[in-house]
Amino acid sequence: QAQVVESGGGLVQPGGSLRLSCAVSGFSVMESPMRWYRQATGWEREMVAVITPAGKANYADSLKGRFTISRDNDKNTVYLQMNDLIPEDTAIYYCNTLTRATTGNWGQGTQVTVSS
């Protein structure tokens, strides 16, 4: 059964860093683009970053330079390195494929809170 499990969130001060992990089972992280999304309270879920099967990364324009998506094929895991965090980055972060997202299949997400 296909499953994604996000982890690595927490409370961090502005300017700090976190690395989120997305452990995938039931399918390969190399078979389709893997995306990180986030949803802040009161806002719609938005895409943060995507990595293609070929390893090409793209980011939401507002996040370029601060966030880096990567993938470990052997561990079947996708990562999101987040640097220079700001309070506006506070949200629940999810990873997913577009297909799973459009069919409503989501993991539990991981909470990121940026606050002093």
N, C-alpha and C positions, 0 to 999 in steps of 0.2 A: 504494500500500500504506500502510495506516494506521501511523503511527509516532509515538512520543513520545520526546523526548530531554531528559533533565533535566541541569541544570548549575548551577554557582554554589556548590556545597558547599566545605567546607574546614575548617581548624583555626581555632578562635576561642576567645578567653578568655571565661570567665564574665562576663556583663554585656554582651558584644559583640553585634553584629548581622550578619546575612547576608541576601542576597536570592537566592532560588533562582528559576531560570527553567525553563520547560517548553515547548520548541518542538514544536509539533504539525504533522504533515503527514498528508495523506490524509483528513482530516475537519476540520470547523470547530469551534473551541472554543466557538462559540455554539450548536451544535446539540444539546448535551446538557450536564448538569452536569459540571463538571470538579473533580476531587478531588485533594488532596494527601494522601498516606499516609506513614507512616514505620514502619520496623522496626528496633528495637534488637536487639542480639545476645541471643539466648535468649528473645526475646519475639515474640508474634504481631504481624503487621502491623496497624496501627491507622489509622483515618482522622483526619486533622488538621484539614482545612478543605475546604469545598466552595463553589463559586460556580455559581449557576444561570444558564441562558441569559438570564434577565432581569437578571442582575447582583447578585442577592441572595447574601450571604455568610453562612455558618454555620461554627462552629468547635467543636472538642471543648471541653467545659466547662473543662478544666484549662488551656487555652491562650488563652482569651479575654483580649484586651487586650495580648497580646504578639505574636501573629501576625496578619498581614493578607494575605488572598488577593486578587489582582486579575487583570485580563485585558486584553490589548491585542488587539483584534479584527483590526486591520490587520496585525499581525505574527503573528497566530494563535498567541499565546504566553500562557501563564498564569504568574503569579509568586506567590511566597510570601515576604513580608517578615517576617523573624524578628528580634525585638528582645529585649533582656534575657535572652539565652540562658543556660541553666543546664546543668550536666553531664547532667542527665536528658534533655535534648533530643538527646543524641548518638544518631545512628541513620542509616540509609540512607533518604533521602527519595525518594519516587516520586510522579509525577502520573499520573492515569488517569481514564477514565470507568468507571462502574459496570459497564457491559456488557463492556468489555475486561477489567476486573478479574475478573469472574466466569467469563470464558472463559480465564483464565490468560495473557493478553497483557500483559506488563509491559515497561517500558523498563529500562535498566541501573541507574537510580537515581543519586543523588548523595550522597556521604558527608558528613555533618556531624559534626564532633567538637568538643565544648566541653570545654576543659581548660586549666588554668593550667600 
